[in-house]
Amino acid sequence: MSKLRRPIVQTRRDAWVEVDLGKVEHNIKELKRFTSSKTRFMAVVKADAYGHGSDMAASTLIASGVDVLGVASVDEGIQLRDAGITAPILVLGATPGWAFVSAVEKDIQLSIFTQDHINSCIHAYKRLNIKPAVHIKVDTGMHRIGIPYDKAPEYINAVSEADGVELKGIFSHLACAENREVTLQQKKYWDCLIKQIQNRDNYILHLANTAGMIGYDHINYDMVRAGIGIYGLYPDLQHETPQKPDLKQVMSLKGRITYIKEVPENSGISYGYSYITAQATTKIATIPVGYADGVPRNLSNNIYGLIKGQKIKQVGTITMDQMMFDVSGLDNVNTGDIITLLGNDNGEFISIDDWANKLNTINYEITCRLRVRLPRVYTRNS
């Protein structure tokens, strides 16, 4: 692949999300250190690749050696097919019966766990003369969707014997991968089920997510499903691990200064005057990024930006479309200069986890928020 060193910014907004595809490649290599050459690798690209752009991310992931793509819905899978992605795609969530035919037409694999799902598979087969390819979802403790593990052997046999269904795999989902005790209990249930599966070698068995891959031994089975780690963010683990992948944050958030003004002491900034200037003269820079772009309003007066490698404080309430920064004391700051909200700038770095920790949430939520309306610019700087 060509080395695109500088981003080509051709948006009609002075704000954008920057996605470094070189870092995606790097992260896949790092995560693959935690698997064997025989272990298949699924990259989860649901929610528009966690806000990174599923079409572009998927192409890079496949080129980096990923075997399967995971999505949340048939619509997400169809979007990838329409973008020219030919790799295997598995819908990890529940699919309504009326959508089975559309999935089979687009060669999209489905997760099933009820008798109605079997019936929908048979209906699709009779209509298209193509066997739906399916993975059985087993509930070992997540208690969200899936056939309970103690009822799974009977269900697996029913699916394997059903006319018009191609059983490709069986999987479960870790509920508390950060908690070793809970995870090992789920693994116990899972291993108990595996012993009861007839013709076990005919099916792809998968359990581990990013946290499962890097936090536990002997949990990878036939395939791993990496999500947040692909995008350079770490899952929360409550126990020490022998080694840790060197992941690089893929996403940056940037905006250009649209206006600079000087305001006197005791001036209120933005709605509600949540920030009052304390200096004789304060220089305020505005950028066109706000909560409608996915930046949580609760971060008002609690985050920083970077400009020319220097940290500057965000001030005033973050509004729908704009936010302000105190750039007092900085020389040569002009309209059109870039403020980095997330990512690197001349050796300084602001992590997505910084925001997540301030909001008492997870890094996944931050990246997914930023897909609302910001244009994405793709680079390859790594």
Secondary structure, DSSP 8 states (H G I E B T S, - for coil): -----S-----SSSEEEEEEHHHHHHHHHHHHTTS-TTSEEEEE-HHHHHTT-HHHHHHHHHHTT--EEEESSHHHHHHHHHTT--S-EEE-S---GGGHHHHHHTT-BEEE-SHHHHHHHHHHHHHHS---EEEEEEESS--SSSEETTTHHHHHHHHHHSTT-EEEEEE---S-TT-HHHHHHHHHHHHHHHHH-TTGGGSEEE---HHHHHH-SS--TTEEEE-GGGGT-----SS--S--------EEEEEE--EEEEEETT-EETGGG-EE--SSEEEEEEES--GGGT--GGGTTS-EEEETTEEEEEES---SS-EEEE-TT-SS--TT-EEEEEEEETTEEE-HHHHHHHHTS-HHHHHHHTTSS--EEEE---
